[in-house]
Amino acid sequence: MSTEIKTTQHIHPDPVARTTRRWTRSGGRPRPSSNFELFSWYFFRISGILLLFFALIHLLIMHLLNNVDVITYQFIADRWASPLWRTFDLLLLVLALTHGLNGARVLIYDYVHSRGWRTFAVSALYTVGILFILLGAQVILTFQPQIQSVAK
Amino acid sequence: MYRGQSGMWLWILHRLTGVGILGFLFLHIADTYLVGFGATYYNELLFLYKNPPFRVLEWLLVGAVLYHGFNGVRVILMDFWDKAVDHHKTLVQITVVAFFLVWLPAGFFMLKPVFFS
């Protein structure tokens, strides 16, 4: 059994990060010092806590209390009849996608080292990401239910 | 605590589940977008998700979200609570136990109608 020795706990594996502030205070990973990365760091945590609420409620309602056997066009139409659920879904969409895109951006920065490819990957990510946020927002905000006269 | 130990594996899983969830999110936005085209398109597409293999994948997706969320709480505690580092092992254990405590019963209720109806 590996016992985790107290004295090694505060030594960060990355020599650069080892000199960054805050590592020794809390034992957590060092906070980034540049403005945007610090914003990103806080954004992960704040959107993450919000998503804990929004995503888990969403999963509970759509995957546990209901499931794909009962989720139909009519189900969505009934649900989106309430502006409250439209707001909920819009918040979930924006929070989840921005949180996820920021995560993908960090992965690209970690694993794509060539400058050209990195720029390409991040540009492609932002383009697709913004497109999907707009598509999702469009359907949530503009959806008008069809008259279901022939629906069984 | 980190290299080769629990923290590293939790970190790797956090990244993998994050990528998986983001990938599904794109698919999920695309399928929901079809609702704007009317009942026929939307209901026709959803047959895909009703297949038993997809129902199992759905449960795995729920697991990915649960793990990512619970482990995220642990990461936030490590970042903001000074004493968290002293309770690192306990926090890891709580994360893992809480995950299975929610994920396994959720799987029972999610998969029961698929396999034992």
Chai-1 contact restraints between the chains, C-beta under 6 A:
chainA,res_idxA,chainB,res_idxB,connection_type,confidence,min_distance_angstrom,max_distance_angstrom,comment,restraint_id
A,E4,B,M1,contact,1.0,0.0,6.0,A-B,restraint_1
A,Q9,B,M1,contact,1.0,0.0,6.0,A-B,restraint_2
A,Q9,B,V85,contact,1.0,0.0,6.0,A-B,restraint_3
A,P13,B,Y2,contact,1.0,0.0,6.0,A-B,restraint_4
A,P13,B,R3,contact,1.0,0.0,6.0,A-B,restraint_5
A,S26,B,D82,contact,1.0,0.0,6.0,A-B,restraint_6
A,G27,B,V85,contact,1.0,0.0,6.0,A-B,restraint_7
A,G28,B,M78,contact,1.0,0.0,6.0,A-B,restraint_8
A,G28,B,D79,contact,1.0,0.0,6.0,A-B,restraint_9
A,R45,B,I76,contact,1.0,0.0,6.0,A-B,restraint_10
A,G48,B,G72,contact,1.0,0.0,6.0,A-B,restraint_11
A,L52,B,G69,contact,1.0,0.0,6.0,A-B,restraint_12
A,A55,B,V65,contact,1.0,0.0,6.0,A-B,restraint_13
A,L59,B,V62,contact,1.0,0.0,6.0,A-B,restraint_14
A,H63,B,V62,contact,1.0,0.0,6.0,A-B,restraint_15
A,L64,B,F109,contact,1.0,0.0,6.0,A-B,restraint_16
A,V68,B,Y49,contact,1.0,0.0,6.0,A-B,restraint_17
A,V68,B,K50,contact,1.0,0.0,6.0,A-B,restraint_18
A,T72,B,N43,contact,1.0,0.0,6.0,A-B,restraint_19
A,Y73,B,A39,contact,1.0,0.0,6.0,A-B,restraint_20
A,Y73,B,Y42,contact,1.0,0.0,6.0,A-B,restraint_21
A,Y73,B,N43,contact,1.0,0.0,6.0,A-B,restraint_22
A,I76,B,V35,contact,1.0,0.0,6.0,A-B,restraint_23
A,A96,B,L25,contact,1.0,0.0,6.0,A-B,restraint_24
A,G100,B,L22,contact,1.0,0.0,6.0,A-B,restraint_25
A,G100,B,L25,contact,1.0,0.0,6.0,A-B,restraint_26
A,G103,B,G18,contact,1.0,0.0,6.0,A-B,restraint_27
A,A104,B,L22,contact,1.0,0.0,6.0,A-B,restraint_28
A,F132,B,F26,contact,1.0,0.0,6.0,A-B,restraint_29
A,F132,B,I29,contact,1.0,0.0,6.0,A-B,restraint_30
A,L135,B,Y33,contact,1.0,0.0,6.0,A-B,restraint_31
A,G136,B,I29,contact,1.0,0.0,6.0,A-B,restraint_32
A,V139,B,Y33,contact,1.0,0.0,6.0,A-B,restraint_33
A,V139,B,G36,contact,1.0,0.0,6.0,A-B,restraint_34
A,F143,B,G36,contact,1.0,0.0,6.0,A-B,restraint_35
A,Q146,B,G38,contact,1.0,0.0,6.0,A-B,restraint_36
A,Q146,B,A39,contact,1.0,0.0,6.0,A-B,restraint_37
